[in-house]
Each structure stands twice: as C-alpha cells, then as structure tokens.
Amino acid sequence: MRDFVLPPHPADPEPRIFTALDPFVIAEIGVNHEGSVDKAKELIDLAAGAGAHAAKFQTYTADKLAAKSTSPAYWDTTKESTLSQHELFQRFGTMGDDDYRELAEYCSSVGVVFMSTPFDLEAVDLLTPLMPVTKIASADLTNVPLLRRIRASGRPVIASVGAATHDEIEDAVARLLGDGATPPVPQLALLHCVLNYPTPREAAQLGQIRILQERFGDRVAVGYSDHVRPEDDGTMPALEMAVLYGSVVIEKHFTDDKTKPGNDHYHAMDAADLSRFTERLALYRTLNGSPELDLGTQGAAIANARRRVIAARDLATGDTIGEADLIALRSNVGIEIAHWDEVVGATVREPVAADAPVTWEAIRG
C-alpha cells in the first residue's frame, strides 16, 4: 500500500507523507463560492479551521467544457433545476486568472494547500505554477489531450475514477506513468468515486478501494472521493470506512450551507461535518498507536494476571516433581507458567508447602 507524498508548497516548505490513518483531506469547494472571491475566502477559512489540508476549486469556462444543446444535467434536478450543463457552467465559471492567483495566495496565508481542477488545457497552464498537485476529474479520466498536458506539467496527480472501467483506469495510469519522451508524473493517486450526485449508500461500492489497491497499488496511491449525502448520515460512515480500508487521500465537496440550491451544496459536507471527521481521524490514530510494540501500560497485568507454578501438595526435599504435583494459578510470585516443562521432572532442593509458589531456589538450590 503506497503512501501519498505531497511535495513542498508555499503553505508548507517541507514534503509531507500521508498515510491511511492520516490521509490528505481535500475540501472540494468547487464552485460553491458561486463566483465570489470573498465567499471563496470564507469557505477557505472554514475548511482550514475544520482541519482540511487542501481547499480545492474548479477552473473552467462553459464553452470549453460542455456543448450548448447536448449536455443535459446528470445531478439531482430537485436540488438544482438547471437542465443544461452548459447553462450551469456558464453561471459559475466566472472567475478570472487573477482570481485564482489571489485564492492561491490566500490559501498559503492560512496554511492550506490551494488546488483547483483544470477542465481544459489553458487551465492546466494557469494552475500548474500555483499548486503542488493536479487533480483530474472523473469525467476527464479518458481525456487524452488533457492527460498529456497534465503529465507534461511535471506535477503529482490525483485522479478520480468515477464511471471508468478498469481498462480505462489502466489506460490513464499508463498515460500518466508509462514510458515516453515526457517524464512520468512524480506520483499518482487514484480515488475511488461514484459519479452520482448524490450517491445512495447502496451504490457507494467502497469495496472498490481494495480492488484499486490490488490492481494498481504497486504503482499508485489509492484514496476516495465521496458524493454520499451527509443528511442521510452516509458521509461519515463512508469516509471512515474509506480510511479504514487504507485510503491515503480523502476528498469531499464542501459548503457553508447544505440547504442552498445548487448542484454541489446538497451532497457536500460543512465545517461541522469536516471537524467531526478530522476528530475521528485523530481518535483512530490514537487507537492505532505506534508501530513499535509498547507493553509499558500492561506492567501490572504482566506481574499479577499471568499464571505461575504453584505446588498442588507439600513437596519434600528430594522429591521428583510430576505434573500432578503442580497447578497453574495467577500469582505475582513464583516461576512463570512459560517454564512449566523446566519444573516438571526437577528435583526439589528446598521444601515447598501446598498452595505455595514454586521458586527457582526451591528446585535449583
């Protein structure tokens, strides 16, 4: 199982290694700022305060992302009534290049990683200097020109694999890590994801995390991007289960109000949800402890709860001890039961009364 290594970046000049119980947590703000830089900064503050490592946005223009007349909605239209992807993206894809540069600087100032998913080649070129790792959306896992431009950027990559077959995932991995004139990306993480907004519990398929580990774990890190609706209490069990399955990257949409209309508010987590999750992660790390075995807190149990060799009858000097002469009882005095075979067959050198512990002095003199 591979860890995820985040290279140095403005918010942290040292590389950081993320593991299964200490995953890289991405608060996916996306376009929940609804075009406002000030709102985006408020969401960054909320995400940072709740324990996120990264605040992630989405960089696109509608005309480069969706066809005007043939891009129907695939979200819950009772929560977001817009029926055209192009129309929705046109409404929210309003931030300019300088806005993203400003948000990157702001993220650095509050100690979180700036990320934004590029949805076109120009967005890759804009964002590459601003962030230490590039995110590929599920729907672009098969976008060959985009994968080539991202690979050429030389950044580590996190790629969601929602709606992709294993063969399509293999092809994307090969394009990003395979041989060629362009060096491979420094590191690749695949995120299990279900491209369903929201994802019903029965469709979460979290077992696919282990399948990704089995099929690709020798080459990539594995994580989880979640779309289960928090109101259903699905997000917390899903995220925790993903971590316990070994996910080293966790991504979840993030908002300040889950009741807002819009395609990414109703299945997002808020600051309270994120705080609860990061607190649970801290608890899991505490429960997991150090990889080094520490028996220090069990000293009393070792001394008092383990069995020792006790005389079942009076043992006289010169007797040869048989198993029937002994009983194993809990005691803080006497020979530990692990040495039973050394006691059986020994000659008594000093008398031992019935019910008394047998000591090394009693059998060795």
Backbone torsions as a table, in degrees:
resi	resn	phi	psi	omega
1	MET	NA	122.0	-176.7
2	ARG	-86.7	142.3	170.9
3	ASP	-80.6	167.4	174.9
4	PHE	-108.8	126.1	-177.2
5	VAL	-107.8	119.1	176.9
6	LEU	-93.6	121.6	-179.1
7	PRO	-70.1	167.1	178.2
8	PRO	-55.8	147.8	-179.8
9	HIS	-153.5	170.4	-174.3
10	PRO	-57.2	-33.6	-179.4
11	ALA	-77.7	-16.3	-179.8
12	ASP	-156.1	105.9	-175.3
13	PRO	-72.6	-5.3	179.5
14	GLU	-107.4	142.3	174.6
15	PRO	-63.4	150.6	-179.2
16	ARG	-131.6	138.6	-179.2
17	ILE	-103.9	127.1	178.5
18	PHE	-108.5	137.6	-175.3
19	THR	-123.9	-178.2	-173.9
20	ALA	-59.8	-40.5	179.9
21	LEU	-95.4	0.0	175.5
22	ASP	-136.3	64.8	-173.3
23	PRO	-77.8	161.5	173.0
24	PHE	-75.4	112.6	-173.7
25	VAL	-100.6	117.5	-177.4
26	ILE	-107.6	120.1	171.8
27	ALA	-88.4	108.5	-175.6
28	GLU	-84.5	88.0	177.5
29	ILE	-69.2	-32.7	178.4
30	GLY	57.6	-120.8	176.4
31	VAL	-114.8	24.6	178.1
32	ASN	-69.7	-5.2	170.7
33	HIS	-76.0	-15.2	176.9
34	GLU	54.8	36.3	173.6
35	GLY	92.3	-1.4	-177.2
36	SER	-102.2	122.3	176.8
37	VAL	-65.0	-39.6	179.5
38	ASP	-62.9	-42.7	177.3
39	LYS	-64.3	-38.4	177.6
40	ALA	-60.2	-40.7	179.5
41	LYS	-67.4	-38.6	176.6
42	GLU	-60.6	-41.5	179.1
43	LEU	-68.5	-36.6	175.3
44	ILE	-59.6	-45.9	179.5
45	ASP	-59.7	-44.2	179.9
46	LEU	-63.4	-42.9	-179.7
47	ALA	-65.0	-43.4	179.7
48	ALA	-63.8	-42.9	-179.2
49	GLY	-66.8	-25.1	-179.2
50	ALA	-90.7	-1.8	173.4
51	GLY	105.9	8.7	177.6
52	ALA	-69.3	146.6	173.8
53	HIS	-86.9	-27.2	-176.5
54	ALA	-139.6	146.0	170.6
55	ALA	-113.0	121.4	-173.1
56	LYS	-117.0	141.9	179.6
57	PHE	-119.4	-172.2	175.6
58	GLN	-132.1	130.0	-178.0
59	THR	-114.3	114.2	-179.4
60	TYR	-157.9	164.7	165.1
61	THR	-124.7	141.4	-173.1
62	ALA	-57.2	-41.2	-175.1
63	ASP	-67.8	-20.8	179.1
64	LYS	-98.9	1.0	-174.0
65	LEU	-117.1	-41.0	-173.2
66	ALA	-140.2	143.5	176.4
67	ALA	-68.8	147.3	-174.9
68	LYS	-68.5	-38.2	-172.7
69	SER	-112.6	-5.7	-176.2
70	THR	-132.0	43.8	177.0
71	SER	-133.2	72.1	-177.0
72	PRO	-67.9	158.2	178.9
73	ALA	-63.6	146.6	172.9
74	TYR	-128.7	18.4	176.8
75	TRP	-104.4	-179.5	178.5
76	ASP	-75.7	105.1	-174.9
77	THR	-75.5	-5.4	171.1
78	THR	-78.0	-18.9	178.0
79	LYS	-100.0	-33.3	176.1
80	GLU	-135.5	109.9	-169.1
81	SER	-82.2	-7.7	179.7
82	THR	-62.7	130.4	-174.8
83	LEU	-99.3	-4.2	-178.8
84	SER	-121.4	128.5	175.6
85	GLN	-61.0	-43.2	-178.4
86	HIS	-59.0	-43.0	-179.5
87	GLU	-64.4	-43.5	179.8
88	LEU	-64.9	-46.6	-178.2
89	PHE	-65.7	-32.2	177.7
90	GLN	-65.5	-33.8	-179.8
91	ARG	-69.6	-36.6	-172.9
92	PHE	-104.8	-17.5	-176.9
93	GLY	-84.9	58.3	-171.8
94	THR	-107.5	-8.2	-177.9
95	MET	-73.7	144.1	178.4
96	GLY	-98.3	176.6	-177.4
97	ASP	-57.7	-44.0	-178.4
98	ASP	-65.4	-29.6	177.5
99	ASP	-63.3	-43.1	179.4
100	TYR	-67.8	-36.4	176.4
101	ARG	-63.7	-40.1	178.3
102	GLU	-64.8	-41.3	179.3
103	LEU	-67.2	-36.1	177.1
104	ALA	-62.5	-43.4	178.2
105	GLU	-65.1	-38.5	-178.9
106	TYR	-67.3	-42.0	176.5
107	CYS	-56.4	-45.5	179.4
108	SER	-60.1	-38.4	-177.2
109	SER	-68.2	-24.9	179.7
110	VAL	-105.9	5.8	171.0
111	GLY	82.7	25.5	173.8
112	VAL	-120.8	158.6	-179.7
113	VAL	-78.7	132.0	171.9
114	PHE	-84.9	132.1	173.6
115	MET	-140.5	150.8	170.5
116	SER	-152.2	133.2	-179.4
117	THR	-75.5	122.8	175.7
118	PRO	-84.2	135.4	-179.5
119	PHE	-111.4	4.8	175.1
120	ASP	-154.6	169.8	-173.5
121	LEU	-63.4	-39.7	179.9
122	GLU	-64.8	-35.1	177.5
123	ALA	-65.7	-37.7	175.6
124	VAL	-58.5	-47.3	-177.8
125	ASP	-64.4	-38.0	178.6
126	LEU	-66.2	-45.9	-168.8
127	LEU	-83.9	-27.1	-174.6
128	THR	-51.8	-45.3	179.6
129	PRO	-71.4	-12.7	-172.3
130	LEU	-95.5	-13.5	-172.1
131	MET	-143.4	151.7	-175.6
132	PRO	-82.7	-12.8	-176.8
133	VAL	-148.0	143.4	-178.3
134	THR	-104.7	136.5	178.3
135	LYS	-104.7	133.4	174.9
136	ILE	-108.3	126.2	179.1
137	ALA	-71.8	153.1	-179.4
138	SER	-51.3	-46.4	-174.6
139	ALA	-68.4	-11.3	178.9
140	ASP	-107.2	12.4	-179.7
141	LEU	-64.1	-24.8	179.5
142	THR	-104.0	11.3	-178.6
143	ASN	-82.3	89.5	-172.1
144	VAL	-57.3	-49.5	179.8
145	PRO	-59.9	-39.2	179.5
146	LEU	-66.1	-43.2	178.9
147	LEU	-60.3	-40.5	179.9
148	ARG	-63.5	-43.6	-179.3
149	ARG	-66.9	-38.1	179.3
150	ILE	-68.1	-41.5	177.5
151	ARG	-61.0	-41.3	-179.1
152	ALA	-67.1	-19.6	-179.2
153	SER	-70.5	-20.9	176.5
154	GLY	79.2	12.5	179.4
155	ARG	-95.4	153.2	167.0
156	PRO	-58.5	157.6	-174.7
157	VAL	-130.8	138.2	167.8
158	ILE	-115.4	123.8	-176.2
159	ALA	-125.5	123.9	171.7
160	SER	-77.9	146.3	-174.1
161	VAL	-120.6	24.6	178.3
162	GLY	-59.2	139.8	176.6
163	ALA	68.5	8.9	-178.9
164	ALA	-102.6	143.2	172.5
165	THR	-77.5	165.7	177.6
166	HIS	-63.5	-34.3	177.3
167	ASP	-65.6	-39.8	177.7
168	GLU	-67.4	-37.6	176.4
169	ILE	-63.8	-44.3	178.4
170	GLU	-58.6	-41.6	179.9
171	ASP	-64.3	-42.3	178.8
172	ALA	-64.8	-42.8	177.9
173	VAL	-60.1	-44.2	179.6
174	ALA	-62.2	-41.0	-179.7
175	ARG	-66.2	-34.8	-177.5
176	LEU	-86.2	-30.7	-176.2
177	LEU	-113.0	-12.6	-172.5
178	GLY	-70.2	174.8	179.3
179	ASP	-70.7	158.8	178.8
180	GLY	159.4	176.6	-178.4
181	ALA	-65.1	-34.8	179.1
182	THR	-87.3	131.6	179.0
183	PRO	-58.7	148.9	177.8
184	PRO	-67.7	161.0	175.6
185	VAL	-62.4	146.7	-176.6
186	PRO	-60.0	-35.3	177.6
187	GLN	-156.5	148.8	-179.9
188	LEU	-129.7	133.2	172.9
189	ALA	-120.5	132.5	176.0
190	LEU	-103.7	131.1	179.0
191	LEU	-108.1	119.0	169.8
192	HIS	-59.4	138.6	-174.8
193	CYS	-157.2	145.7	172.8
194	VAL	-115.1	117.6	-174.2
195	LEU	-83.4	70.9	-177.3
196	ASN	-145.4	120.3	-173.0
197	TYR	-115.0	102.5	-2.9
198	PRO	-85.5	170.8	176.9
199	THR	-93.8	119.5	174.3
200	PRO	-63.1	152.2	-179.9
201	ARG	-53.9	-43.3	-175.2
202	GLU	-70.1	-9.0	179.1
203	ALA	-106.4	3.9	-174.5
204	ALA	-66.7	-32.5	174.4
205	GLN	52.3	45.7	-176.5
206	LEU	-64.5	-19.9	175.4
207	GLY	-60.7	-19.7	177.4
208	GLN	-65.5	-20.5	175.0
209	ILE	-59.1	-44.7	179.9
210	ARG	-71.0	-32.6	176.4
211	ILE	-64.5	-43.4	177.0
212	LEU	-61.2	-39.9	178.4
213	GLN	-62.9	-42.1	-178.7
214	GLU	-67.5	-41.0	-173.9
215	ARG	-83.7	-33.7	-171.4
216	PHE	-126.9	-3.6	-170.9
217	GLY	-64.4	-16.1	176.2
218	ASP	-77.0	-14.0	-177.9
219	ARG	-117.3	-24.7	-172.2
220	VAL	-135.1	161.0	167.7
221	ALA	-84.1	159.1	-176.2
222	VAL	-129.5	139.6	178.7
223	GLY	-147.1	-157.7	-172.4
224	TYR	-147.8	133.4	172.0
225	SER	-116.2	122.4	-166.0
226	ASP	-108.5	140.6	174.6
227	HIS	-128.1	17.3	178.9
228	VAL	-74.9	139.2	-174.9
229	ARG	-72.9	125.1	-177.7
230	PRO	-63.2	-33.6	-177.9
231	GLU	-58.8	-26.3	179.6
232	ASP	-84.1	6.5	-176.1
233	ASP	60.0	25.7	-179.8
234	GLY	-88.5	-35.1	-174.6
235	THR	-61.4	-47.6	-174.6
236	MET	-63.0	-50.1	175.9
237	PRO	-59.9	-38.4	-178.8
238	ALA	-65.3	-46.4	-179.0
239	LEU	-65.8	-42.3	-179.7
240	GLU	-65.6	-41.8	179.1
241	MET	-63.5	-39.4	178.4
242	ALA	-61.3	-40.9	178.4
243	VAL	-65.8	-44.3	-179.5
244	LEU	-67.5	-22.4	174.1
245	TYR	-81.0	-3.9	174.4
246	GLY	106.5	12.2	-179.9
247	SER	-64.6	132.1	179.9
248	VAL	-107.3	-3.6	171.8
249	VAL	-134.3	132.9	177.2
250	ILE	-126.7	129.2	178.7
251	GLU	-127.8	137.8	178.7
252	LYS	-150.1	136.2	175.7
253	HIS	-57.8	147.5	-170.8
254	PHE	-135.3	136.1	-179.6
255	THR	-146.0	167.4	173.1
256	ASP	-95.2	-8.2	-177.9
257	ASP	-156.4	106.2	-177.0
258	LYS	-71.9	-10.9	-179.7
259	THR	-91.7	-3.9	-179.6
260	LYS	-65.7	147.1	171.4
261	PRO	-69.5	152.7	-178.6
262	GLY	134.9	154.3	-171.9
263	ASN	-78.0	-9.6	-177.9
264	ASP	-123.9	10.5	176.8
265	HIS	-90.4	-44.5	-168.4
266	TYR	-70.5	-21.0	178.0
267	HIS	-110.1	14.6	-179.5
268	ALA	-91.4	166.3	168.3
269	MET	-100.5	156.3	175.1
270	ASP	-107.9	-173.7	-175.3
271	ALA	-62.4	-36.9	178.9
272	ALA	-65.0	-41.9	177.4
273	ASP	-62.0	-46.7	-177.1
274	LEU	-65.3	-41.5	177.6
275	SER	-60.5	-42.7	179.7
276	ARG	-62.1	-40.1	180.0
277	PHE	-66.8	-47.1	-178.4
278	THR	-67.2	-30.8	174.9
279	GLU	-67.0	-38.5	176.9
280	ARG	-64.9	-38.7	177.1
281	LEU	-60.4	-43.2	179.2
282	ALA	-62.5	-39.7	177.2
283	LEU	-63.1	-43.9	179.0
284	TYR	-61.0	-39.8	179.0
285	ARG	-65.0	-39.2	177.4
286	THR	-63.1	-45.7	179.9
287	LEU	-65.2	-34.3	-178.6
288	ASN	-69.7	-39.4	177.2
289	GLY	71.8	-164.9	-177.5
290	SER	-83.9	150.6	174.4
291	PRO	-66.6	-18.5	177.6
292	GLU	-83.3	131.4	179.0
293	LEU	-67.8	126.2	179.7
294	ASP	-123.4	113.3	179.9
295	LEU	-97.6	7.9	-173.3
296	GLY	-57.6	-38.9	-177.6
297	THR	-79.1	-4.9	-176.7
298	GLN	-107.5	15.5	-176.3
299	GLY	-58.9	-43.1	-178.8
300	ALA	-65.2	-38.7	179.4
301	ALA	-66.7	-41.0	178.4
302	ILE	-61.2	-41.0	-176.6
303	ALA	-74.8	-35.8	-168.7
304	ASN	-111.7	-21.7	-173.3
305	ALA	-101.9	-18.1	177.9
306	ARG	-74.9	150.1	179.8
307	ARG	-80.1	150.2	175.6
308	ARG	-130.5	169.3	-175.1
309	VAL	-84.6	121.2	-177.6
310	ILE	-120.4	143.3	178.5
311	ALA	-71.9	128.8	177.4
312	ALA	-85.2	-15.9	176.8
313	ARG	-149.6	172.1	175.3
314	ASP	-63.4	131.9	178.7
315	LEU	-112.4	121.5	-177.7
316	ALA	-96.3	158.2	177.3
317	THR	-58.5	132.1	179.7
318	GLY	95.7	-14.7	178.2
319	ASP	-65.9	144.4	169.6
320	THR	-94.8	124.6	-171.6
321	ILE	-80.2	127.1	173.3
322	GLY	-107.5	168.7	-177.7
323	GLU	-61.9	-34.7	-179.7
324	ALA	-66.7	-16.5	180.0
325	ASP	-82.8	-4.9	-171.1
326	LEU	-126.1	156.8	171.7
327	ILE	-141.8	144.5	179.6
328	ALA	-97.5	115.0	-179.4
329	LEU	-131.3	154.6	174.0
330	ARG	-66.9	131.4	-178.2
331	SER	-163.5	149.7	175.9
332	ASN	-97.6	11.0	178.1
333	VAL	-134.2	144.7	175.9
334	GLY	111.8	-179.7	-177.9
335	ILE	-79.0	132.0	-179.8
336	GLU	-64.8	147.9	-175.8
337	ILE	-59.3	-23.3	179.2
338	ALA	-60.2	-21.7	-178.0
339	HIS	-101.2	19.1	-178.6
340	TRP	-49.2	-47.0	-175.7
341	ASP	-67.8	-21.3	177.1
342	GLU	-79.8	-23.8	179.8
343	VAL	-83.5	-43.5	179.0
344	VAL	-63.7	126.6	-178.7
345	GLY	94.6	-10.0	178.9
346	ALA	-75.6	158.2	177.9
347	THR	-97.2	132.9	-179.9
348	VAL	-71.1	125.5	178.2
349	ARG	-100.0	-27.7	178.0
350	GLU	-134.8	138.7	-177.1
351	PRO	-58.2	145.4	177.0
352	VAL	-129.4	124.4	-179.7
353	ALA	-76.1	153.3	175.6
354	ALA	-55.8	141.8	-179.7
355	ASP	73.5	2.1	178.5
356	ALA	-94.7	149.0	176.6
357	PRO	-64.7	143.6	173.1
358	VAL	-88.5	128.3	-178.9
359	THR	-109.7	162.8	176.9
360	TRP	-62.1	-34.9	179.5
361	GLU	-61.6	-34.0	-176.9
362	ALA	-69.2	-25.4	-177.2
363	ILE	-112.0	-9.1	179.9
364	ARG	-118.3	-14.1	178.8
365	GLY	81.0	NA	NA
